[in-house]
Amino acid sequence: MKYIIVGGVAGGATAAARIRRIDEQSKIIMLEKGKYISYANCGLPYYIGGTITSREKLFLQTPTSFGTRFNVDVRTENEVIQIFPAEKKILIRKADGAQYNESYDKLLLSPGATPVIPPIKGVKMEGIFLLRNVLDTDTLKDYLTTHTVKQAMVVGGGFIGLEMAENLHHTGAHVSLVEMENQVMPPIDFSMAAHVHEHLTQKGIALFLSETVTQFHRIEDKIEVWLKSGKKIMTDLVLISVGVRPEVAFLKDSGIQLGETGGIWVNDFLETSIKDIYAVGDAIEFPHPVTNKPWLNYLANPANRQGRLAADNMVKGNSEKYEGAIGTAIAKVFDLTVATTGLPGKKLKQLDIPYQSSVTHSQSHANYYPQSLPLTLKLTFAPQDGKLLGAQCVGYEGIDKRIDQIALLIKKGGTVYDLMKVEHAYAPPYSSAKDPIAIGGYVAGNILNGSMPVISWREMQQVNREESYLLDVRTADEYKLEAIAGSVNIPLDELRNRLAEIPTDRQIYVYCGIGLRGYMALKILVQRGFTKVKNLSGGYKTYSLAIAPVANQQKMMDPHEEKHHDGEQKKNLNLKIVKVDACGLQCPGPILKLKKSMEEIQEGDCIEISSTDPGFARDAQAWCNSTGNNLLSNTFDKGVFTILIEKGALKGCNLTTSCDSKGKTFIMFSDDLDKALATFVLANGAAATGQKTTIFFTFWGLNVIKKTEKPSVEKDIFGKMFSWMLPSHSLKLKLSKMNMLGIGSKMMRYIMKKKNIESLESLRKQAIEQRVELIACQMSMEVMGVKREELLEEVTVGGVATYMERADNANVNLFI
C-alpha cells in the first residue's frame, strides 16, 4: 500500500505517524511545499516577542528526524499542483521548478490555509508583513533586528492579531491596532470583548475600532497608514492579520467537491467526494455539532484529531467517525486570558437560533486566599431545555480549565444543569467551594425556571425611563461614584424598610455591582407583591464596561515608579504608608475598605491599596475627586492594581472669580448651524489661550457630533422615528433664521467658503486637535435613541455629574 500525504504540519504529520504505527510495511510519502515540517506555528508570535528565545524550539521534528523515526519519505519544497483521481496520480513541482508525477493508493490532503491579503494600495511595500509560517517569521524577526521600530501597527483584531500586538509591544514598540468590527476578537460577544478593550488600553495599545485601512504610503523610512475615517497614522512596521482562507487552488479540475464555505467537503469519515482521497485540517469544512451547518475551523487541536482518525480510516477502512469541532479557543492578551467554546450570542442571533444567556462574575479561587483574581463567565443555552450552546470566559487565572470542562459538556449534549453536577477538585489555592461554572449553572437555571427574570445590558440602554423604575441596590458610596442615568438608590440592606418608595404599577429593573445583590432584591420584591421585576444580567460591572467608549491612553506606569499629584515623577516618597489588601473582593468591597482605612489615618498619610477588581482603578480616581484625597500613583501588574492615595483635607467650597485661571464650558442644546458655528468659534478661542474647554452636547445638540458615515445600529421604534426626523449629521444642519427650506444654510456655507471662513466641520476638527473635550449627554442619547457608534470617535459619554464637575472648575459657562 502506498500512502501520499500532502502537507507536513499538524494534521498531515499526525496522520503520517499514525499510519506508520498501525502499518509497518506500507510506503508513506509526505510532501510539504515549505522548507519545514511539524513546527509550532502557534508559537510564532512568542518567538517574535522574545518569550520563546530559541528558534529551534519551534520545530517539533525535522524532515530527517521525522523520516528516520517513522520511516517516511519526507520531501520538503515539493508542492502538489494538480491531482488526477482517475489515474490515482498527482503532479508535483520541486523548488527548482522541475515537475514530476507520483502515484498513490490512498491520498490525504492537509494543505492548510493561506493568509488573506487585503486589496489595499501599497500593501506589498517594505515594512508590511504577514505571519503564517516560519519564512514569514524569519523575515519579520530580521526586520525587527535590523531596523529601529518605535511604532508598529497590527491590522486585524482576531486571536493572532492580538497575540502579535502584545509581542510587538514586548519588543519596545508602541502598538496601534486597527479592526473593522466594533470589537476585537470577533468570535466572542461584545460585552466580553469589552474586558479586552479595557485591558489593551491599560497596556498602552491604541485601538481603532470600526476602522479599515484604505491605503499605505511610504514617506522616507516611515509608513503612512490612511484609515477610512480620514485619520492618518505614521508607523515603522505593519503586521496584517485579517484572516485566512482554505488552500484549495491546486484542486481545480480535480473533481474534488468544495463545500458552501469554500473548504474541502468531507463525510463523517473525513473522506472527500472521491474515494480513497481524504482531507483534514484548516482546508476542510465540516458540520458544526450545535448547528449542523458546515463551517471552517482553523484550530490545531481538531486538525491533529482529524489526522489520527483519517489515518485509521485510510488503513482499516471507514470505521471511525469524526464528531466535529465546536470551536474551542483560548488566547493570552498580556495578563488577560480569553477563551471561547461553542456559539456566542451574536452568532446564534445571526443564525436565528433561539437562546438565552447569563453573565456571572466570580473569583479564580477562594477570595480569602492570596491573589484571587476576577473571572467573568458568559453562557448561552437553549430556552426550552437549557442545552448548552456556548460559553466565553475572561480573566487572569483558571480560564482554561473552566472552558475545557464546558466544551466537553457541549460536545456531549449537556445542559446548564450539568454544570451544577460537575465535581471539582477544591482547595483554596485552586478554586472555591462553589466553582465559577457551578455558579454559572445555578444562575442559568434560575433564568430558565423563571425565578430570576433578567434584562441584558443592551436592553437596559433601550429602557423607557418614564415608564419604568430603575432601582440601584448598591451602597450609597457606590451610587455616588457611578450609576445608570435615571436610577434611584435604595441599598439592599434598607430595601425592606423602604418598599413604600417603590411604585407598584411600573416595570422595575434592579441592578447591583455584579448581579447577586440584584437577585436578592428581586426575590424580596417578588415575595412582597411586586409582579414586574427584572434583574440586570451581570450587574453594573457588565453594563458600564460594555457602554464605555474606548479611550486610548499611554500604558500605566512602571510598578516601581510613583507619580505625585503635582505631576512630578518621584521615588521613595517620604510618607507614612499603610498597606491595605483588597484582592479578591468584588465591588463594592475595595472602595469600602479604602474608605474605612482612610478614616483611620491622618491628613498627609497614605494608603497603598491592592485590588484585583478591574473597575477599582477608575472608582478610586472618582472617589478621590469627590472626597478631596490625592491619587499619587496607579500601577497594574499581572491582574493586580496597586493604588497609592494621600489623605487630603476635607473639601470645602471654593469661590471662583474671573481672576482665576479656570476653564470654559458650553452646553450645546441646539442643532442650528449658526449656533453650532458660534459655539465652536468660542470654544476654539478659549482653547487657544490654554484654558480647559468642554462642550456638553445635549438633546438636539447631539446632531452636531454625529458621524457622516454611520454604522448600522439596532433601534426601537422611537429611536427610528427620531432618526427619520432629525438631521443625520452636521452637513444637514439648518439655520435658526432665514433657512428657507435649506437654501439659507447652503448660502451660509457658500459665503463662508468664498470668504475663506472655516466650515463647521473644520472648526470641529480644530477643536478636537486642541483637545477641546466633547461630551455627549447619556440621558439625551437614551431618550432620543442615539447610539454611541453614531457619534464621532473623539466624543466621550457622560451625565449631569460629569458636566457639573467641569462647570464647577470653570469661570465661564454658556448655554447655547
N, C-alpha and C positions, 0 to 999 in steps of 0.2 A: 504494500500500500504506500502511495506517495502523497504526502500532505504538503500543500503550499500555504503559507500564512503571509498575508500582505499587511505589513505594519508591525514594528518591533517594540512598541511601547504599551504599557498597561495590558489591555485585553489580549493583544497579539502574543506578547511574551508569556503571559499566563497560560494561554492555550497551548503554546509550543511545549512548555514544561509539563503541562498536564498530559498531553498526548504521549510524550515520551515515558512518563511514569506508568501509563497503562498499556503501552505498546512499544516494547523494546526493539522490535525487529523492523519497523517501518522506516521509510525515508522521510525526513522533515526538512523543508527549506523555508527559511524566514527571510522575507525581503523587506528592507527598510530604505526609503528614499533619502533619509538623512544620514549623517555620519554616526549617530549614536542610537543605542537601543536601551530599553529598560532603565530610563533615567527618571528622576523625581521632578516632573515638571511643576508640581505644586510647590516645590521648594525654591523655584527660580527667583521669586521676589525677595526671599530672605537672603539669598546669596548676593543680590544687588545691594541690599541694605546693610550687609555685613554681619547679620545674625549667624548665617552659615558662612564660616570663614574659608573653608576648603572647597574648591570647585569639585574635587574628586569625590566628595561625599554625596554629590548629586547622582552619581552613577551606581546603580544597584548591581549592574553587571556590565562587562564589556563584551563586544562581539566574540572575542577569543574565549573569555571565561565561560560565557553562556554556551557557546558552541561546544566547548570541551566537556562541560559538566553534563549537558543534556544530549550530546551527540546530534546537534542541529547544524545544518549548513546555513550559517548566518551570512547574508550578503547585504552589507550597507551600501548606500549610494546606488541602489538598484531600484528604479521606480517602475511600477507596473503602469503601463499607459493604455492597455486595451485587453479585454477579455473575450475569448471565443468559446462560449459554453458548449456549442455543438461539437467542437473538436477537443474540448477539455484542455485548452491551451491558453497561455497568457503571453503578451508581448511585453518585454522588459527593456528599459533604457538605462544604460550604465552612465557613470559620471562623465566619461569621455564622449558620450553621445552615441556610442555603438548600441545596437539593438539585437536582441535575441529572443527566441521562444523557449518556453518551458511548459511541459505537460504536467497534469495533476490527476489524481483520483478524487481527492477531496480538497476544496479550496475554502479558506477562511479569510474574510475581509475585515481588517481592523485599521482603516486608513485615517481615523481620527477626524478632526475638524480643522478648518483653516480660519485665521482671523479675518474679520470684516474690515476692509479698508474703505472708509467713507469717501465719497467723491468730492473732496474739498480741494479748492485751489491751493497748490503749494504743499500738498500732503506728503510728497516724496522728497522734500528738501532735506538737507543735512540738519541733524539735531532732532528729527522726528522719528520715533521708534515704535515698534510693536514688541510684544513679549509672549511668544508661544513655544519656542523651543530653545535648545542650547545655543544655536547660532545667534538667535536674537539676543540672548543673554550675554554672550561674549561681546557682541557688538556694543551693546549698551554699557556694559561694565568698562570696556576700553574707553568709551567716550567720556564716562564719568572720571576716569583716571587721568585722561589727557586734557580735559577741559575744566575750566572753573565754572561750576554750575551753582549759582546762588539762587536762581529762580527756576522752578520746574512746574510743569502743568500736566495733569492727568485728564484725558478726555474719556469719560465713561465712569460711572459710579457704581459698577457692579462689584462682585466679590474681589475679582482680580484687580480692578481699578483701585479699590480701597487699600488692598494689601500693598500695591505699588505706591500709593500716596504715602502710606506710613513709612515704607522702606526708603523712598526718596527723601523723606523728611529726616530719616536717620543718617543720610549722607551729609546733612547740613544744609540742604536746600529749603527755601521757603516754597511751599507747595500750594498751588491752586487746583481745584477740581471742578470740571465742567460736566454737568449731567443734564440731558434733555428732559428727563422726567422731573417732577416736582419733589423728588426724594432720591436718596441714594438707595442702593440695594433693592431694585425693583421687585425681586421675589417676595419681599415682606410687605406688610401693611404700613401705611404712612405713619400711624401713631407709634409703631415700633421703630421705624426708621428715624423718628424724631429724636430718640435717645442717641442715635449715631450722629445726627446733625450736631447736637449739643456737645458731644464728646470731641468731635472733629474740630469744632471751632475753639473749644478749650485748648486743644493742642496746637492751634495756630494754623490749621488748614483753611484756606479761603474757599468757601463753597459758592458756586454759581449754578443754582438750580433752575430748571425750566429754561435752560440756555442751550444753544447749539453753536458750534464753530462754523463760520461761513467761509473763512479763508485764512491762509498763513502768508506772511511776508517776511523776507529776510532783510533786516536793517543792520548792516555791519555784522557784528558777531552775535546779534540777538534775533529772536523770532517774535514778530508782532502777530498776535492772535486776535482776529476780529470775531466778535460774538454777534448773534442775531439782534440783541438788544441795542447794539451800537457801541458797546464797550470795546475798548482795545487794551490788551494786556501784553506787556513785554515779558519774555521769558527766555531762559537759556536752553531749555530742553522740553520736549513734548513727548509724552507716552500715550499712545492711543489704545484704548481697551473698550471698544464699543460692542464687543460680542464676537461670536464665531458662527460658522455655518458648516454643515457636513461636507467632507471632502469626497465628492462623488463625480467630479467631472470625467474621470477616467472610465466611468461605467457607461458612457454614451455608446449607443449601438450594441450594447452587450445583451440587451433584453432583460436585464435585472430590473425589477419593478421598484420605483421610488414611491414613497408614500405621500400623503397630502401635506406633510410638513416639510418635504424635501429630503428627508432621510431615507435610508435603505429600508424597504419593507421586509420584515421577517415574521415568521409564525411563532407559535409558542415554543418551538424547539430551536429558535434562532436561525432557522434555515430561510434563505431568500426564496424568491419566486421560482428560482431554478434549482433543481435537485442537485445535491452534493456541493452547493455553494452556500456557505454560512456567513453571518456578519455579526459583529459585536462592537461595543464602544460608542464613541461620540457620533459616529456616522449613521447609526440606526435609529428608527423610530419604533416605539412600542406602546401599546395602550397603558395609560395611567391606571393603576388599580382602583383609584377612587372614582374617576370619571369614565373610565373605559374608553377614553378618546386618545388617539395617538399623539405622542409628544416626543420631543428631543430632550435628552438628559445628559448634560456634559459634566459628568462626575466620575472620579476614578474608581470608587468602590463598586458601583454597578458594572463598570467595564471589566473589572477583574473577575467578578462573579460570573458575568456572561461568558468570559473567556474559558472558565472552568467548565461551565455547562455545555458550551458549544463543543469543546474538546471531547467530552463524554459522548455527546450525540454523534459526532463525526466518527468515533471509533466503535462505539457499541450499537449504533443505530438510534433513532429518535425515541429516547425513553425519558429524558429529563426535561421537564417543562420549566420555563422561566416565569416567575411570578410577577415580574415588573418592578419598577422603581418608583418611589413616591417623591423623590427629590429632597433627600435629607442632606443638608449642607451646613457648614459652620465656617466662620471667619474670625480672625483676630484683627481688631481695629484698635491699634495702640493698646491701651489697657482693657478695652471692652471686648467682650465676646458676643457674637451674634449668631444664632442658629435657627434653622427653619426645617420643617418637615411637612409633607402633605401640602394642602392648599390653603393659602391665606384668604381672608375675607374678600379682597378685591377681585381675586381670580374666580372665586365662587360666584360673586355677583356678575362678573363678566360672562360666565357660563350659564347664568340663570339657574343656579343650584340653590335651593333654599338652605339657609344656615342661620345659626345663632352663634354668638361669641361671648367670651368672658375675658376679663383682664384682671390679673392679680399681681400684687407687689409683695414679695416675700424677702427672706434673707437666705444667703447661700448656706449658712449653718446656724446653729443656735446663737441668738443675738448676745447672750452673755459671755460667749467665748470670743476671744480677741479676733479682730479682722473679719467680722461678719459683714458681708457685702451685699448690696441690694441686687435683687433678681426679679425681672418682670416677665410674666408668662401670659401669652395670649393663646386661647384655644378657640378653634372653630369646630362646630359639631352640628349634626342634623337635628332639626327641631322636633322631629317625630319620636325618635328613639335614643337620641344622644350619641349616635355613632360618631366617633372621632373622624374629622375630615382634615385637620391640620393643626399645627402648633408652631409658635415662634417664641423664642426665649432670648432675652438680652440681659447681660450682667457682667460680672467680673470673675466669677468663680463658680464651678459646678454646673455650667451651662450644658456641657457636652453630655454628661450622664443623664440629665433630665430629658434632653431632646432624643437621645438614643432609646430611652425607655418608652417614650411616647411613640416614636417611629415604629417600634416593634408592635405596639398595640394597634396602630393604624393598619399596618400590613396584615395583622391577624383579624381585622374587622372589629376591633374593640370599641367600647363606648366610654363616655366620661365616668361612668360608674366603675369601670375597671381601674381608673386612676386611683380611686379610693382604696382599692384592694391590693395595689402593688405593695409588697413588703420590702421596706427599705432597711439597709444596714444603717443603724443610727448610733452615732456618738457625737457629742457636741462639736468636735472639730470638722465633722463631715456633713452633718445635716441637722434637722430639727425633728422633734418627736412627730410633728405634723410637717411632712416634707412639702415643698412648694407644689409638686404635681398633685399631691393629695388635696391640698388647699384648692388648687385649680379645679379638681374634680368636684369638691364639695360646692364651690361657688357655681359651677356649670350646672350641677344637679339642682340647686336652688332656683336657677333661672328656668330650667326645664319644667320643674314641677309647679312653677308659678308663685313660690313663696318669696321670691325676690324679683319683681319686675324691674327691668333696667332701662336706662337711656344711654346711648353712646355719646361720645364727645362731639361727633358730627351733628347728631340730632339736637344736642343741647344748644348748639350755635343757632339752630333754626327756631328755638322755642319762642313763642309769643309771650313777652314779659307781662303784657296787660291781662292775659287770660290765664296765667299760671302763677305759681308761687315757688320761688327758688329758696330753699332752706339750707343754709350752711350750718352744719352742726359741729364745726371745728371750734377750737377755743377762740376767745376774743383776740388774743395776741396773733394767732394765725390769720384771722379775718382782717386785722388791721394791715398786715403785710401785703396780702393779695387776695382777691376774691372775684367771683364771677359777677359781672355788672348786673345790678338789679336784685341781687340776692339779699336775704335777711339772715342775720346771725343769731342763732339760738344754740349755744353749746349743748352737746348731748346730755351732759350731767344736769342741765337745767330744764331739759325738754318736758319732763313730766309735769313740772310746776308752771309751764308757760303754754300749755296746749290751747288756752283760750285766745292766744295771739294768732293762731294759725287758721286761715279760712277753711271752711268745710265744703265750699261749693266750687273750688278751683283745683286743677291738677297740681299736685305738689311734686317737685323734683328735689330730692335730698342729695346732698353731697358732703364729703369729708375729704381727708387727705388722700387715702388710697382705696376707700370703699367699705372698710369694715365698720367704722362708726356710722356711716350712712345706712348700712344694712341694719344695724341695731336700732337706729332711729326709725327706719321704715317699719320694723316689727312692732315698736312701741306705738306708732301712729295707727297702723292697721288694726291692732288689738284694742285701740281706744276709739274705734269707729270711723277712722278716715279711710275712704274707699279708693281714692285716686292718688296713689303714691308710687313713685319710681325712684330708684337709686342710680346715681351716675356711675357707670361701669369704670372701674379703675380710679375713681375719685378725681380730685383736683389735680393730682400729680399727672395723670394721663391727659386731662383736658388742657392744662396750662402748657405742657410740653408740646402737644400737638398743634396748638394755635400760635405758639410763639414764632415770630419771624426769625429767620436765620440771620444772626448778627456776626459777621466775620470780625475776628479780633486777633491780636497777636497772642502767641502762646503764653500760658501762665508762667509766672516767674519760676526760676530755678528754686527747688525746695530749700537750698541753702542760703537764699537771698531773702531779705526782708525789705519791704518798701514802707517808708514812713509816710504819714498822711500829707506831709508838705511836699511830697514828690521826690525827695532825695533817696538814693539807694544807701542803706546803712546796714551794717552788720554788728552783731554783738551789742544790741541796744542795751543801755544801762537802765533797765527797767525791771521791776518786780513782776515776774510772770507766773501765773497759776495755770497749770495744765489741766485740761478737762477732756475726758474721753467720752465722746458721744457716739462712737462707732457702733453700728448695729441697731441704733434707734431709728425708727421711722418718724416722719413728720407727724406731730409737732415736737417729738422728743428732743431733738437737738436744740431747737430755738428756746424751748422751755428750760432746758438745762443751762443754756447760755444766760438766759435772763436771771435765773436763780443764782448762778455763780457770780454774775456781775454785781448783784446786790450785796455780796459778801466781801467785796474788795473796796479799796479806797480809790478816790479820784487820782488818775495818773498811773495806777497799776494796770496790769494787762492780763487778759485771758487768752491762752492758746488752746483752742478747742479743735478736736479732730472729729470728723464725721464722715460716714460713708453714704450719706444721703446726697445725691447729685444736686438736688434743689437747694441744699443748705447754703451753698456759696452765694447764690442770689438772695436768699432770705436774709442772710447775715448782713449783706450790704444794705438792704432795705431797712432792716432793723436798726442798724447804726444811723442811717439817715434820719429815722424818725425819733431816735432816742438821744441823739447828741453824742454818742460814742464814736470813736475813731477807728476805722478799719485800717490796720497797718500793713498787713500782708495777707495774701490768699494764694496758697500753693496747692498743688494737686499731684499726687504720686500713687500710681497703681490702685486707683479707686478710692483713695482716702484724701479728703480735703482737710488741710490744716490752716486755720484762720487765726490770726493774731489781732486782738482788739484791745485798744486802750480805753479805759473808762474815762469819759469826759464829764464836764459839768452838766447839770440839768439844763435842757434847752429853755431859753427864755424868749420873750417876744422882742423882735428887732424892729426898729423904726427905719424904714427905707426912705431915703431922700434922693432928690435929683443930683445931689453932690456925690453920692456913692457910685462906684463903678459897677453897675448892675446890668443884667441882661434885658432883652426886649422880647415880649411875647405878643402874638397876634392870634386872634380867633377868626378863622376864615369860615364864616357861616354861609356866605353867598357863592353862587356859581356864575355870577355875571362876569363877563370878560373884562370890563373896565375895572371892576372892583378887585378881581384877581391880579390884574396888572399892577394896580396901586399897592396891593399887599406885597408882591414880590419886589417892587422897586424899593419900598420902605425896608423890607427885610434885608435886601442886599446892601442897602446903605448902612444899616445897623451892623451887619456882619463885617463890613469893610472897616469899621472902626475897632474891630476886635471884640465887640460885645457878643455875649452868648445870646443867640437868637433862636426863637422857637415859633413855628406856625402850627396851630392846632386846628385841624380840619374837621368840621362837624356838620352833620346833615348835608345840605346842598353843596357845601364846600368840598365834600369828598369827590365830586365830579372833576375838580381841578387836578387831582393827583392820580387819575385813572390812567392805565396803560393805553396806548393807541392800539396795540395788538394784544388782546387779552386771551388767555387760555379758556377753554370751555369748562364751565363750572356748573354744578348742580344747584338749583334754586327752587324754593317753594313758589306757589302761585303769586304771593305778594312780592317776593323778590323779582320774579319775572315781570310783574307789572311795573315796578319801579324802573327796571332796565329798559322797558319799552318807552317809558315816558320821559326819562332823564337823558341828558347828554351822555354819550358813550365815552367821551374823552375830552381833553381840553380844546381840541380843534373844533369842537361842536358848540362851544360856549356862545351865549348871546350877550348883547349889550343890555344894560339896565334901562336905557332910554334910547329911542330912535333906532330900535333894532330892525324894524321894517321887514319882518319875515326873513331875517337873516342877512339882508342886504347891508344893514348897518355894521354888523360885525365884520363882514368881508371888506367893507370900505375902510373900517378902522385898521384892519391888518394891512391893507394895501398902502394906506397913508404911512403907517409905521415903517413898512419896508422901504418905501420911497424916500423917507427922511432918515433912513439908517437907524431907526429906533428898534431896539431888541424886541423880538416877539415874546409872548408869554412863555413859550416852551424854552426859549433861550434864557430868559430870566430865571426860570425854574431850574435849569441846568446850572446856571451860575450860583444859585443859592445852594444847590447840593454840593458844588465844588468848594464853596466857602464854609461847608459844614453847618449850614442852617438846619436845625432839627425839624423834620416834618413828621408830625404825629397825627394819625387818624383816630378819631373817636370810636372806641369799640362799640359803645351803645348805639351810636348812629349807624354804624355798619350793620349791626344786627337788625335794627328797625327797618333799614332801607334795603336789606338783602344784598349788601355789597360784600364780596368775598376778598380775603387778603390777597389771593392770587391776581385780582383785578387791578391792584394798586402798584405803583412804582416800587421797585425793589428797595429803594433807599428809605421808604416810608416805614416807620415803626407804628405799632398799635398801642394805644393807651387809653386810660379812662380819665375821669374828672380829677382823681387824686394826682395823676401824672401831671396834668396841666396846672393844677393848683400849686404843686411843688415848684414848677418853673415860674409861675406868676409871683410866688412869694419871694423869689430871688430876683425879681425884675423891678425896674422903676418906670417902665412904660408898658402898659397893657392895652392893646387896641382890639376892638370888636368890629369886624368888617363884614 
